[in-house]
Amino acid sequence: MDARAFDRPGPGEGADARGDAPRIVRPHAGLPGNLPSDHPKVEFGRIGVLLVNLGTPEGTSYWPMRRYLKEFLSDRRVIEVPRLVWWPLLNLVILSTRPQKSGKAYEEVWNHELDESPLKTFTRSQSEKLAARLAEHPNIEVDWAMRYGLPPIREGLENLQRKGCERILIVPLYPQYSAATTATVNDKSFDALKAMRWQPAIRTAPQYCDDPVYIEALARSLEEHLDTLDFEPELVVTSYHGLPKDYLDKGDPYHCQCYKTTRLLREHLGWPAERMIVTFQSRFGNAEWLQPYTDETVKALAHSGVKRLAVMTPGFASDCLETLEEIGGENAEYFLEAGGEKFSAVPCLNDSDHGMRVIEGIVRRELMGWI
């Protein structure tokens, strides 16, 4: 016998996504006839939200870094080089040397108080603050996961299901879509579903590169940051994570969505085109990546006479190695060494009020019909 009873929604309960269709309600504990005496305990009737970001190592030493990099760089959505070429290069060369180099970089930004990366700190906080913002819906459970490293997506989905979530919204925290980011989160989520006997209904949140709330949040965050500086930048660079150029040639929309975000942000601020430009960072290997490159642009701007520069990273929902160390550290040095005088890295939206309005807005929109 099924553990659920069907009933019409009562006052204040609302209807389901189809309007006036019946909704599932928990049977009254005082009606033992609803369940056989030996029926296993099952939680149900709840809605889950799973926030997912890229991932993080569990430490900065060789072996945690190696485990993380191996999982990340073994993803065929990320590295599309043929396996026969990539496997020996990854396992015999890259994983022998890169963990030490990456570990030193992570050490520069590591949250030593909690012994974790900033990305993990911010993602946990985003999950907790989102739950508080949705508190008027006591049937909603919020959790978080990482595509690579811990906590894994499978664990997040299983935790939500154990709490009775029959419907789960997966929210990849990537404003711009790419097969190497959003798609691989969805792939991993669907892999986890394959092992579930009782699968929850699933929704996946789309990209939000042109969401008005997101654009407004970027604008307000930038303006507030510029107000704290003792100088006015001559221009602002919007730096996005790079991708191999052939991913664009194969149809990945990421490049176009990055440019769209910057255009909408610039128009929202009322700035001329020359005051805000697009670049791409974090290239890896010898292949051509999306251009212009951030590091080369920063150097060229200084050589051309630009003395005051700010760099923001709209494609990152949270500050991480690529924003704190690569932009705030490496690229700041490139600019100053090339003749620049003032440099500022604009913080990501993180778990700020601006950032949480974006996440909350996405979640509420995508849960329509469920709540």
C-alpha positions in Angstrom: 0.0 0.0 0.0 1.3 3.5 -0.9 2.4 5.7 2.0 0.6 8.7 0.7 -3.0 9.9 0.7 -4.6 12.1 -1.9 -6.8 15.1 -1.0 -7.9 18.4 -2.3 -5.8 21.4 -1.1 -7.3 23.2 1.9 -7.3 26.9 2.7 -3.8 28.4 2.2 -2.4 25.2 0.8 -2.7 26.2 -2.9 -2.8 23.9 -5.9 -0.1 22.0 -7.7 1.6 23.0 -10.9 -1.5 22.0 -13.0 -3.9 24.4 -11.1 -6.7 22.5 -9.4 -5.3 19.0 -9.5 -5.0 17.0 -6.3 -1.9 17.3 -4.2 -0.1 14.8 -2.1 -0.4 15.3 1.6 1.0 13.4 4.6 -1.5 11.0 6.1 -2.6 11.8 9.7 -0.6 10.0 12.3 -3.9 9.2 14.0 -5.1 7.1 11.1 -3.1 3.8 11.4 -5.3 2.2 8.8 -3.4 4.2 6.1 -0.3 2.1 6.6 0.4 -1.6 7.2 2.1 -2.2 10.5 5.3 -3.3 8.9 5.6 -0.4 6.4 9.1 1.1 6.4 9.3 4.7 7.5 9.4 7.0 4.5 9.7 10.8 4.4 8.0 12.5 1.5 6.2 15.6 0.4 9.1 18.1 0.6 10.9 20.2 -2.0 14.7 20.4 -2.2 17.1 23.0 -3.6 20.6 22.0 -4.3 23.2 24.8 -5.0 26.2 23.5 -6.9 29.5 25.2 -7.6 32.7 24.0 -9.3 34.7 22.4 -6.5 37.6 22.5 -4.2 40.5 20.5 -2.8 40.3 19.4 0.8 43.8 20.6 1.6 46.8 22.4 0.0 49.3 19.5 0.2 50.2 17.2 -2.6 47.7 14.3 -2.3 44.5 16.4 -1.7 45.5 18.6 -4.6 46.2 15.6 -6.8 42.8 14.0 -6.0 41.0 17.2 -6.8 42.9 17.9 -10.0 42.6 14.4 -11.3 38.8 14.4 -10.9 38.6 17.9 -12.5 40.9 17.3 -15.4 39.5 13.8 -16.1 36.1 15.2 -16.9 35.5 14.9 -20.6 33.3 17.9 -20.6 36.3 20.0 -19.4 39.1 18.4 -21.4 38.0 17.2 -24.9 41.4 16.0 -26.0 41.3 12.3 -27.1 41.8 9.9 -24.2 44.8 8.2 -25.8 46.6 11.5 -25.8 45.3 13.0 -22.6 45.6 10.1 -20.2 49.4 9.7 -20.2 49.9 13.5 -20.3 47.6 13.9 -17.3 48.8 11.0 -15.2 52.5 11.0 -16.0 53.2 14.7 -16.4 50.6 17.1 -15.1 49.7 15.3 -11.9 53.3 14.9 -11.1 54.0 18.6 -10.9 50.8 20.7 -10.9 49.6 19.7 -7.4 52.6 21.4 -5.8 52.1 24.6 -7.8 48.4 24.7 -7.3 48.8 23.9 -3.6 51.0 27.0 -3.1 48.5 29.2 -4.9 45.6 27.8 -2.7 47.7 28.4 0.4 47.7 32.1 -0.4 43.9 32.3 -0.2 43.1 29.4 2.1 40.6 29.9 4.9 42.8 28.7 7.7 40.2 29.3 10.4 37.9 26.8 8.9 40.6 24.8 7.1 38.9 25.1 3.7 38.9 27.1 0.5 37.0 30.3 0.2 34.7 28.8 -2.4 33.5 26.2 0.2 33.0 28.9 2.8 31.0 31.1 0.5 28.9 28.2 -1.0 27.9 26.9 2.5 27.0 30.4 3.5 24.9 31.0 0.4 23.0 27.8 1.2 22.3 28.8 4.8 21.2 32.3 3.8 19.0 31.0 1.1 17.3 28.7 3.5 16.6 31.6 5.8 15.2 33.7 2.9 12.8 30.8 2.1 11.8 30.2 5.7 8.1 31.0 4.9 8.1 27.7 3.1 8.8 25.1 5.8 8.5 22.3 3.3 11.7 23.5 1.4 15.1 22.0 2.2 18.2 23.7 0.9 21.6 22.0 0.6 24.8 22.5 -1.4 27.4 20.4 -3.2 30.5 20.6 -5.4 30.9 19.1 -8.9 34.5 18.1 -8.0 35.6 17.3 -4.5 33.4 17.4 -1.4 30.5 17.4 -0.7 29.6 15.5 -3.9 26.4 16.1 -5.9 25.3 12.5 -5.3 25.5 13.0 -1.5 23.5 16.2 -1.7 20.7 14.6 -3.7 20.6 11.6 -1.4 20.5 13.9 1.7 17.6 15.8 0.2 15.7 12.6 -0.7 16.2 11.2 2.8 14.6 14.3 4.2 11.5 13.6 2.0 12.2 15.8 -1.0 10.2 14.4 -3.9 11.0 17.4 -6.1 14.5 18.9 -6.3 15.7 22.0 -8.1 19.4 21.9 -9.0 21.0 25.3 -9.3 24.4 25.4 -11.0 26.0 28.6 -9.8 27.3 29.7 -13.2 25.7 32.9 -14.7 26.9 32.0 -18.2 26.3 28.5 -19.6 29.0 26.2 -20.8 29.3 22.5 -21.4 32.3 22.6 -19.2 30.4 24.0 -16.2 26.6 23.9 -16.2 26.3 20.8 -18.4 28.8 18.7 -16.4 26.8 19.6 -13.2 23.7 18.3 -14.8 25.5 15.2 -16.1 26.7 14.3 -12.6 23.3 14.9 -11.2 21.6 12.6 -13.7 24.3 10.0 -13.0 23.3 10.0 -9.3 19.6 9.6 -10.3 20.5 6.4 -12.2 21.2 4.7 -8.9 18.0 5.8 -7.2 15.0 3.4 -7.0 12.6 6.2 -6.1 13.8 9.2 -8.2 12.7 12.7 -7.3 11.3 15.0 -10.0 14.1 17.2 -11.1 14.4 20.7 -12.4 17.7 22.4 -13.4 18.1 26.1 -13.3 19.2 27.7 -16.5 22.0 30.3 -17.0 21.2 33.8 -15.9 23.6 35.9 -17.8 21.0 38.6 -18.7 18.8 38.3 -15.6 17.8 41.9 -14.6 18.4 41.1 -10.9 21.8 39.8 -11.6 22.8 42.8 -13.8 21.5 45.1 -11.1 23.4 43.3 -8.4 26.6 43.5 -10.4 26.1 47.2 -11.0 25.4 48.0 -7.3 28.3 45.9 -6.1 30.7 47.6 -8.5 29.5 51.1 -7.6 29.8 50.4 -3.9 33.3 49.0 -4.3 34.5 51.9 -6.4 33.2 54.3 -3.7 35.6 52.7 -1.3 38.7 53.4 -3.4 41.0 56.3 -3.1 41.2 56.5 -6.9 38.9 56.4 -10.0 39.8 53.6 -12.4 40.3 54.7 -16.0 38.5 51.6 -17.1 37.1 48.4 -15.7 38.1 45.0 -17.1 35.4 42.2 -16.8 37.4 39.0 -16.7 35.7 35.7 -17.3 37.1 32.2 -17.0 38.5 31.1 -20.4 37.7 28.1 -22.6 39.5 26.6 -25.6 38.5 28.5 -28.7 37.4 25.3 -30.4 34.6 24.9 -27.8 33.1 28.1 -29.2 33.6 26.8 -32.7 31.6 23.7 -31.7 28.7 25.7 -30.6 29.2 26.5 -26.9 27.3 29.8 -26.2 29.6 30.8 -23.3 31.6 33.4 -25.2 28.5 35.2 -26.4 26.8 35.2 -23.0 29.9 36.7 -21.4 29.9 39.6 -23.8 26.1 40.0 -23.3 26.6 40.3 -19.5 29.2 43.0 -19.8 27.2 44.9 -22.4 24.1 44.9 -20.2 26.1 45.9 -17.2 27.8 48.7 -19.1 24.5 50.0 -20.4 22.9 49.7 -17.0 25.7 51.9 -15.6 25.4 54.3 -18.5 29.1 54.0 -19.3 30.7 54.4 -22.8 32.0 51.2 -24.5 35.6 52.1 -23.9 35.3 52.2 -20.1 34.4 48.5 -19.7 36.0 45.7 -21.7 35.9 41.9 -21.8 38.8 39.5 -21.3 39.3 35.8 -20.5 41.6 34.3 -17.9 42.9 31.0 -16.6 44.0 29.4 -19.8 45.7 26.1 -19.6 48.0 24.3 -22.1 49.2 25.4 -25.5 45.9 25.5 -27.5 44.3 28.8 -28.5 41.7 29.9 -25.9 39.1 32.6 -26.0 40.7 36.1 -26.4 41.6 38.7 -25.4 43.6 37.1 -22.6 43.3 38.9 -19.2 47.0 38.8 -18.3 48.1 40.1 -21.7 45.5 42.8 -21.7 46.4 44.0 -18.2 50.1 44.3 -19.2 49.2 46.0 -22.5 47.0 48.6 -20.8 49.8 49.5 -18.4 52.3 49.8 -21.3 49.8 52.0 -23.1 49.7 54.5 -20.3 46.8 53.4 -18.2 47.6 54.1 -14.5 44.5 53.2 -12.7 42.6 49.9 -13.3 39.9 47.8 -11.7 39.1 44.2 -12.6 35.8 42.4 -11.8 34.9 38.8 -12.4 31.1 38.6 -13.2 31.2 34.9 -14.2 32.1 33.7 -10.7 29.3 33.5 -8.2 31.9 33.4 -5.4 35.4 34.4 -4.8 37.9 31.5 -5.3 41.4 30.8 -6.4 40.9 32.3 -9.8 39.6 35.6 -8.5 41.6 36.1 -5.3 45.0 34.8 -6.3 45.0 35.0 -10.1 43.3 38.4 -10.4 44.0 40.0 -7.0 47.5 38.6 -6.9 49.1 37.7 -10.2 47.4 40.3 -12.5 47.8 43.1 -10.0 51.5 42.4 -10.1 51.5 42.3 -13.9 49.8 45.7 -14.0 52.0 47.4 -11.5 55.2 45.9 -12.9 54.3 47.1 -16.4 53.9 50.7 -15.2 50.4 50.9 -13.7 50.0 52.7 -10.4 46.6 51.7 -8.9 44.9 48.4 -9.2 41.8 46.9 -7.5 40.1 43.5 -7.7 36.3 43.9 -7.3 34.9 41.1 -5.0 32.4 38.7 -6.4 28.8 38.9 -5.3 29.5 36.0 -2.8 26.9 35.8 0.0 26.3 39.5 0.1 22.8 40.9 0.1 23.3 41.6 -3.6 24.4 38.1 -4.3 21.7 36.5 -2.3 19.0 38.5 -4.1 20.2 37.0 -7.3 20.2 33.4 -6.0 16.9 33.8 -4.2 15.3 35.3 -7.4 16.5 32.4 -9.5 15.2 29.8 -7.0 11.8 31.4 -6.5 11.3 31.7 -10.3 12.3 28.1 -11.0 10.2 26.8 -8.1 7.0 28.3 -9.5 4.3 25.7 -9.7 5.9 23.7 -6.9 5.4 26.3 -4.2 
